[in-house]
């Protein structure tokens, strides 16, 4: 058999193998396009998968910031209860006329037991309790905000992990195809049907695919590590996630969302509680100068000589009562400070409303952009990239195009699919943020008012008076 005959047979075999590779590639693109129209991907039999609800449940159970927020609510309830308690009475003993002269001591002495009570007047305890009640409402709003932050973080990371998982599958598929393309290009080069630049181009495509795969795998590990931290489960390992990125995204109305934010946002509720607290502090400060009543009663036995009946006094009682006269200190300074705090709290409520409007405008703009990008890729970019690849493939089969052109079209198609996945991840992250009242930061410590600040205007000053 001649050398030309052998070379022709080798070339025919290489072309058959190469066509099998590109046919498999085209079929994979078709299968992916068909699968992308499904709401949920089909899982392999007996394949364990995690749902979003599973991750949310883990986070609500284990995230330490939620336990902190709950502890803050319990502490606020304790301060509310403490603010309404009466001062404790004083019980004691009093001795009178204990002389050092032995001749006088039997005729001039008295021993008494007494009870002393400070009676808080003008509803000061109730006013102090209302202050603490508003502080509890503030901590409850912060606890709800923290719950939304944790859930929002889990949802964002879930969709990010779902995208990273899909990106790894995509990069592995491309890496396998480019590896086969390198082998085929080398076979064609060996039989003289391909140039050395064609082989080098295929090798470059393979190396680039390997680098993209490495980055995708590292990104998937990173997302799972962050997700494990948010749900507070260090043993959590990457697993297949149930769900589909290309499910239809919800349509969100900006005006309705703004109305819900201004009505239900924990940030608004906290600011409103701050206003009510400031009003309660003013009422308490105005009641402060109104005097409490001091009452003291005692009973005892006295040996004092009573002239009118010619014998010792014997058993007797004493009663004392008094009030502090608000002559100089009428709590003017604290009333003025409380009024200034009310003005500040009202402006804080206004500031929070304006900030929510601004944040919503930015977040909704990102949502619209990501929704438009994902939709455009699905309708226009991906079908065109698929058709371009198929056209180059057909030309290659007719020997009207070089295989590097097929590789370029293939890479363009895979890159478009990768960008589509990124657009979907961004879309769902924006949806999660909008649905989560614009709250983010699943591991941020919840804001808490200090116990000293909250109790400083309540029963402590009553005790000092």
C-alpha positions as CSV (number, residue, x, y, z in Angstrom):
1,X,0.0,0.0,0.0
2,X,1.4,3.4,-1.0
3,X,2.2,6.2,1.5
4,X,-0.4,8.4,0.0
5,X,-3.0,5.7,0.5
6,X,-2.0,5.4,4.1
7,X,-2.1,9.1,4.7
8,X,-5.6,9.3,3.1
9,X,-6.9,6.6,5.4
10,X,-5.4,8.3,8.4
11,X,-7.0,11.6,7.4
12,X,-10.3,10.0,6.8
13,X,-10.2,8.4,10.3
14,X,-9.2,11.7,11.9
15,X,-11.9,13.6,10.1
16,X,-14.5,11.0,11.3
17,X,-13.3,11.3,14.8
18,X,-13.3,15.1,14.7
19,X,-16.8,15.2,13.2
20,X,-17.9,12.9,16.0
21,X,-16.5,15.4,18.5
22,X,-18.2,18.4,17.0
23,X,-21.5,16.5,16.6
24,X,-21.3,15.6,20.3
25,X,-20.6,19.2,21.1
26,X,-23.6,20.4,19.0
27,X,-25.8,17.8,20.7
28,X,-24.7,19.0,24.1
29,X,-25.5,22.6,23.2
30,X,-29.0,21.5,22.0
31,X,-29.5,19.4,25.2
32,X,-28.5,22.4,27.3
33,X,-30.9,24.7,25.5
34,X,-33.7,22.3,26.0
35,X,-32.9,21.9,29.7
36,X,-32.8,25.6,30.2
37,X,-36.5,25.8,29.5
38,X,-37.4,23.6,32.4
39,X,-38.2,25.1,35.8
40,X,-36.2,22.6,37.8
41,X,-33.4,20.3,36.6
42,X,-33.8,16.5,36.9
43,X,-31.6,15.1,39.6
44,X,-29.8,11.8,39.3
45,X,-31.4,8.9,41.1
46,X,-30.4,8.8,44.8
47,X,-28.5,12.0,44.5
48,X,-28.7,14.1,47.7
49,X,-29.5,17.7,47.1
50,X,-30.1,20.8,49.3
51,X,-33.0,23.1,49.0
52,X,-33.1,26.7,49.8
53,X,-35.6,26.0,52.6
54,X,-33.1,23.6,54.2
55,X,-30.4,26.3,54.3
56,X,-32.8,28.9,55.6
57,X,-33.8,26.5,58.4
58,X,-30.2,25.8,59.3
59,X,-29.4,29.6,59.4
60,X,-32.5,30.5,61.6
61,X,-31.5,27.7,64.0
62,X,-27.7,28.2,64.2
63,X,-26.8,31.8,63.2
64,X,-25.3,33.4,66.4
65,X,-26.5,36.9,65.5
66,X,-30.2,35.8,65.8
67,X,-29.5,34.5,69.3
68,X,-27.9,37.8,70.1
69,X,-31.0,39.7,68.9
70,X,-33.3,37.4,70.9
71,X,-31.1,38.0,74.0
72,X,-31.4,41.7,73.5
73,X,-35.2,41.4,73.4
74,X,-35.2,39.4,76.6
75,X,-33.0,42.0,78.2
76,X,-35.3,44.8,77.1
77,X,-38.2,43.0,78.6
78,X,-36.3,42.6,81.9
79,X,-35.6,46.4,81.9
80,X,-39.3,47.1,81.1
81,X,-40.4,45.0,84.1
82,X,-37.8,46.5,86.4
83,X,-38.8,50.1,85.4
84,X,-42.3,49.6,86.9
85,X,-41.3,48.2,90.3
86,X,-41.8,50.1,93.5
87,X,-38.8,51.1,95.6
88,X,-38.1,48.6,98.4
89,X,-39.2,49.6,102.0
90,X,-36.5,50.1,104.7
91,X,-37.0,48.2,108.0
92,X,-34.8,49.1,110.9
93,X,-34.2,49.7,114.6
94,X,-33.7,52.9,116.5
95,X,-32.5,53.5,120.1
96,X,-33.1,56.8,121.9
97,X,-31.6,58.2,125.1
98,X,-29.0,55.6,125.7
99,X,-27.1,57.5,128.5
100,X,-23.6,56.5,129.8
101,X,-24.6,57.4,133.3
102,X,-25.8,54.3,135.1
103,X,-28.1,56.4,137.4
104,X,-29.9,58.0,134.4
105,X,-30.0,55.0,131.9
106,X,-32.9,53.2,133.6
107,X,-35.1,56.4,133.5
108,X,-34.2,57.8,130.0
109,X,-34.1,55.3,127.1
110,X,-36.3,54.1,124.2
111,X,-36.2,51.3,121.7
112,X,-38.1,51.4,118.4
113,X,-38.7,49.4,115.3
114,X,-39.5,51.4,112.2
115,X,-40.6,51.0,108.5
116,X,-39.8,53.6,105.9
117,X,-41.3,53.8,102.4
118,X,-40.8,56.2,99.5
119,X,-44.1,56.5,97.6
120,X,-43.6,57.3,93.9
121,X,-46.3,59.7,92.8
122,X,-47.8,61.2,89.6
123,X,-47.4,57.9,87.6
124,X,-43.7,58.1,87.4
125,X,-43.3,54.4,87.4
126,X,-45.8,53.9,84.6
127,X,-44.0,56.6,82.6
128,X,-40.7,54.9,83.2
129,X,-42.2,51.6,82.1
130,X,-43.5,53.2,78.9
131,X,-40.0,54.3,78.1
132,X,-38.7,50.8,78.5
133,X,-41.6,49.4,76.5
134,X,-40.6,51.5,73.5
135,X,-37.0,50.4,74.0
136,X,-38.2,46.8,73.8
137,X,-40.1,47.6,70.6
138,X,-36.9,49.0,69.2
139,X,-35.0,45.8,70.0
140,X,-37.8,43.7,68.6
141,X,-37.6,45.7,65.3
142,X,-33.8,45.1,65.3
143,X,-34.3,41.4,65.9
144,X,-36.7,41.2,62.9
145,X,-34.2,43.2,60.8
146,X,-31.5,40.7,61.8
147,X,-33.7,37.8,60.8
148,X,-34.2,39.4,57.4
149,X,-30.5,40.0,57.0
150,X,-29.7,36.4,57.7
151,X,-32.4,35.1,55.3
152,X,-31.3,37.5,52.7
153,X,-27.7,36.5,53.0
154,X,-28.6,32.8,52.7
155,X,-30.8,33.4,49.6
156,X,-28.1,35.4,47.9
157,X,-25.4,32.8,48.7
158,X,-27.8,30.0,47.6
159,X,-28.2,31.6,44.1
160,X,-24.5,32.4,44.0
161,X,-23.7,28.8,44.8
162,X,-26.3,27.6,42.3
163,X,-24.6,29.7,39.6
164,X,-21.1,28.6,40.7
165,X,-22.2,25.0,40.5
166,X,-23.6,25.5,37.0
167,X,-20.4,27.4,36.0
168,X,-18.2,24.4,37.1
169,X,-20.3,22.1,35.0
170,X,-20.0,24.4,32.0
171,X,-16.3,24.8,32.4
172,X,-15.7,21.0,32.8
173,X,-17.7,20.4,29.6
174,X,-15.7,23.0,27.7
175,X,-12.4,21.6,29.1
176,X,-13.3,18.1,28.0
177,X,-14.2,19.2,24.5
178,X,-11.1,21.3,24.0
179,X,-9.0,18.4,25.2
180,X,-10.5,16.2,22.5
181,X,-10.0,18.9,20.0
182,X,-6.3,19.1,20.8
183,X,-6.0,15.3,20.2
184,X,-7.8,15.5,16.9
185,X,-5.7,18.6,15.7
186,X,-2.5,16.7,16.4
187,X,-3.8,13.7,14.4
188,X,-4.6,16.0,11.5
189,X,-1.2,17.6,11.8
190,X,0.5,14.2,11.7
191,X,-1.2,13.4,8.4
192,X,-0.5,16.8,6.9
193,X,-4.1,18.0,6.9
194,X,-3.6,20.7,9.6
195,X,-0.9,23.4,10.1
196,X,1.1,23.8,13.3
197,X,-0.7,27.1,14.1
198,X,-4.0,25.1,14.1
199,X,-2.6,22.7,16.8
200,X,-1.3,25.6,18.8
201,X,-4.6,27.4,18.6
202,X,-6.4,24.2,19.9
203,X,-3.8,23.9,22.7
204,X,-4.3,27.6,23.7
205,X,-8.1,27.0,23.8
206,X,-7.5,24.0,26.1
207,X,-5.3,25.9,28.5
208,X,-7.7,28.8,28.7
209,X,-10.5,26.3,29.4
210,X,-8.5,24.7,32.2
211,X,-7.8,28.1,33.8
212,X,-11.5,29.0,33.6
213,X,-12.3,25.6,35.2
214,X,-9.8,26.3,38.0
215,X,-11.3,29.7,38.7
216,X,-14.9,28.2,38.7
217,X,-13.9,25.4,41.1
218,X,-12.2,27.9,43.5
219,X,-15.2,30.2,43.3
220,X,-17.6,27.3,44.2
221,X,-15.4,26.5,47.2
222,X,-15.5,30.1,48.3
223,X,-19.2,30.4,48.1
224,X,-19.8,27.2,50.1
225,X,-17.3,28.3,52.8
226,X,-19.2,31.6,53.2
227,X,-22.5,29.8,53.2
228,X,-21.2,27.4,55.9
229,X,-20.3,30.4,58.0
230,X,-23.7,32.1,57.6
231,X,-25.6,29.0,58.6
232,X,-23.0,28.3,61.3
233,X,-22.2,24.7,60.2
234,X,-18.4,24.3,59.6
235,X,-19.0,20.7,58.5
236,X,-21.2,21.8,55.6
237,X,-19.7,20.6,52.4
238,X,-20.5,21.4,48.7
239,X,-23.6,19.5,47.6
240,X,-25.9,19.6,44.6
241,X,-28.5,22.3,45.0
242,X,-32.1,21.8,44.1
243,X,-33.4,24.6,41.9
244,X,-32.9,26.4,38.6
245,X,-31.4,29.7,37.9
246,X,-33.4,30.1,34.7
247,X,-36.8,29.8,36.4
248,X,-39.0,32.8,35.7
249,X,-38.0,35.7,37.9
250,X,-40.8,37.5,39.8
251,X,-42.1,40.7,38.5
252,X,-41.7,43.4,41.1
253,X,-43.6,46.7,41.2
254,X,-41.5,49.5,42.5
255,X,-44.4,51.6,43.9
256,X,-45.9,48.6,45.7
257,X,-42.5,47.7,47.2
258,X,-41.9,51.2,48.4
259,X,-45.3,51.3,50.1
260,X,-44.5,48.0,51.8
261,X,-41.1,49.3,52.9
262,X,-42.4,52.5,54.4
263,X,-45.1,50.4,56.2
264,X,-43.3,47.2,57.2
265,X,-39.6,47.8,57.2
266,X,-37.9,47.0,60.6
267,X,-35.8,50.1,60.1
268,X,-39.0,52.2,59.9
269,X,-40.4,50.4,62.9
270,X,-37.2,51.1,64.9
271,X,-37.3,54.8,64.0
272,X,-40.9,55.1,65.0
273,X,-40.2,53.4,68.3
274,X,-37.4,55.9,68.8
275,X,-39.9,58.7,68.3
276,X,-42.4,57.2,70.8
277,X,-39.6,56.6,73.3
278,X,-38.5,60.3,73.0
279,X,-42.1,61.3,73.7
280,X,-42.2,59.0,76.8
281,X,-39.0,60.5,78.0
282,X,-40.4,64.0,77.9
283,X,-43.5,62.9,79.9
284,X,-41.2,61.3,82.4
285,X,-38.9,64.3,82.7
286,X,-41.9,66.6,83.2
287,X,-43.2,64.4,86.0
288,X,-39.8,64.2,87.7
289,X,-40.0,67.5,89.8
290,X,-43.4,66.5,91.2
291,X,-42.4,65.3,94.7
292,X,-42.6,61.8,96.0
293,X,-44.0,61.2,99.5
294,X,-41.7,60.1,102.2
295,X,-43.4,58.1,105.0
296,X,-41.9,56.6,108.1
297,X,-43.7,54.8,111.0
298,X,-42.1,53.3,114.2
299,X,-43.3,51.6,117.3
300,X,-41.3,51.0,120.5
301,X,-41.0,51.2,124.3
302,X,-39.7,54.3,126.1
303,X,-38.7,54.7,129.8
304,X,-39.1,58.5,129.7
305,X,-40.9,59.9,132.8
306,X,-44.3,61.2,132.0
307,X,-45.1,64.0,134.5
308,X,-48.9,64.1,133.9
309,X,-49.5,60.6,135.3
310,X,-46.3,60.2,137.2
311,X,-44.8,57.1,135.5
312,X,-42.7,55.9,132.5
313,X,-44.1,56.5,129.0
314,X,-44.1,52.8,128.0
315,X,-45.2,51.8,124.5
316,X,-45.5,54.6,121.9
317,X,-45.6,55.1,118.1
318,X,-44.1,57.7,115.8
319,X,-45.1,58.8,112.3
320,X,-43.1,61.0,109.9
321,X,-44.0,62.2,106.4
322,X,-42.5,64.7,104.0
323,X,-41.9,65.7,100.5
324,X,-39.0,67.2,98.5
325,X,-39.9,70.8,97.6
326,X,-39.0,71.5,93.9
327,X,-37.8,75.0,94.7
328,X,-34.6,75.3,92.7
329,X,-34.4,72.1,90.6
330,X,-37.5,71.6,88.5
331,X,-35.7,69.3,86.0
332,X,-35.7,72.1,83.5
333,X,-32.5,70.9,81.8
334,X,-33.6,67.3,81.4
335,X,-36.9,68.5,79.9
336,X,-35.1,70.7,77.4
337,X,-32.8,67.8,76.5
338,X,-35.7,65.4,76.1
339,X,-37.5,67.8,73.7
340,X,-34.3,68.1,71.7
341,X,-34.0,64.3,71.6
342,X,-37.6,64.2,70.3
343,X,-36.8,66.5,67.4
344,X,-33.7,64.4,66.6
345,X,-35.8,61.2,66.7
346,X,-38.5,62.7,64.4
347,X,-35.7,63.8,61.9
348,X,-34.2,60.3,62.2
349,X,-37.5,58.8,61.1
350,X,-37.6,61.2,58.1
351,X,-34.0,60.3,57.3
352,X,-34.7,56.6,57.4
353,X,-37.6,57.1,55.0
354,X,-35.5,59.1,52.6
355,X,-32.6,56.6,52.8
356,X,-35.0,53.7,52.0
357,X,-36.3,55.6,49.0
358,X,-32.7,56.1,47.8
359,X,-31.6,52.5,48.4
360,X,-34.7,51.2,46.7
361,X,-34.0,53.3,43.7
362,X,-30.5,51.9,43.4
363,X,-31.5,48.3,44.1
364,X,-34.5,48.4,41.7
365,X,-32.3,49.8,39.0
366,X,-29.9,46.9,39.5
367,X,-32.9,44.5,39.3
368,X,-34.2,46.0,36.1
369,X,-30.7,45.9,34.5
370,X,-30.0,42.3,35.5
371,X,-33.6,41.3,34.4
372,X,-33.0,43.0,31.0
373,X,-29.6,41.5,30.5
374,X,-30.7,37.9,31.4
375,X,-33.8,38.2,29.1
376,X,-31.7,39.6,26.2
377,X,-29.1,36.8,26.5
378,X,-31.9,34.2,26.6
379,X,-33.8,35.6,23.6
380,X,-31.0,37.1,21.4
381,X,-27.4,36.3,22.4
382,X,-27.5,32.6,23.1
383,X,-29.6,31.6,20.0
384,X,-27.3,33.7,17.7
385,X,-24.2,32.2,19.3
386,X,-25.7,28.7,18.8
387,X,-26.5,29.4,15.2
388,X,-23.0,30.8,14.5
389,X,-21.4,27.7,16.0
390,X,-23.7,25.4,14.0
391,X,-23.0,27.3,10.8
392,X,-19.2,27.1,11.3
393,X,-19.6,23.4,12.1
394,X,-21.5,22.8,8.8
395,X,-18.9,24.7,6.8
396,X,-16.1,22.6,8.5
397,X,-17.9,19.4,7.5
398,X,-17.9,20.8,3.9
399,X,-14.2,21.6,4.2
400,X,-15.1,25.3,3.7
401,X,-13.9,26.5,7.2
402,X,-10.8,25.6,9.3
403,X,-11.3,23.9,12.6
404,X,-9.9,26.9,14.6
405,X,-12.9,28.8,13.4
406,X,-15.1,26.1,14.9
407,X,-13.1,26.4,18.2
408,X,-13.6,30.2,18.3
409,X,-17.3,29.8,17.7
410,X,-17.5,27.2,20.4
411,X,-15.7,29.4,22.9
412,X,-17.9,32.3,22.0
413,X,-21.0,30.1,22.7
414,X,-19.6,28.9,26.0
415,X,-18.6,32.4,27.0
416,X,-22.1,33.6,26.2
417,X,-23.6,30.8,28.3
418,X,-21.2,31.7,31.2
419,X,-22.3,35.4,31.0
420,X,-25.9,34.3,31.0
421,X,-25.3,32.4,34.2
422,X,-23.7,35.4,35.8
423,X,-26.6,37.6,34.7
424,X,-29.1,35.1,36.3
425,X,-27.1,35.1,39.5
426,X,-27.1,38.9,39.7
427,X,-30.9,38.9,38.9
428,X,-31.7,36.5,41.8
429,X,-29.4,38.3,44.2
430,X,-31.3,41.5,43.4
431,X,-34.6,39.8,43.9
432,X,-33.5,38.4,47.3
433,X,-32.4,41.9,48.4
434,X,-35.7,43.5,47.3
435,X,-37.7,40.8,49.0
436,X,-35.6,41.1,52.1
437,X,-36.5,44.8,52.8
438,X,-33.0,45.9,51.4
439,X,-31.3,44.4,54.4
440,X,-28.0,42.6,54.0
441,X,-25.2,41.3,56.3
442,X,-26.0,37.9,57.7
443,X,-23.1,38.0,60.1
444,X,-23.2,41.7,61.1
445,X,-23.8,42.1,64.9
446,X,-27.3,43.4,65.6
447,X,-27.5,47.0,66.9
448,X,-28.3,47.2,70.6
449,X,-28.9,50.0,72.9
450,X,-26.8,49.8,76.1
451,X,-28.6,48.9,79.4
452,X,-27.3,52.0,81.1
453,X,-28.6,54.3,78.4
454,X,-32.0,52.8,78.6
455,X,-32.4,52.8,82.3
456,X,-30.8,56.2,83.0
457,X,-34.1,58.0,82.6
458,X,-36.3,55.6,84.5
459,X,-36.4,54.4,88.1
460,X,-32.8,55.3,88.9
461,X,-33.6,59.0,89.3
462,X,-36.7,58.2,91.3
463,X,-34.5,56.3,93.8
464,X,-32.2,59.3,94.1
465,X,-35.0,61.6,95.1
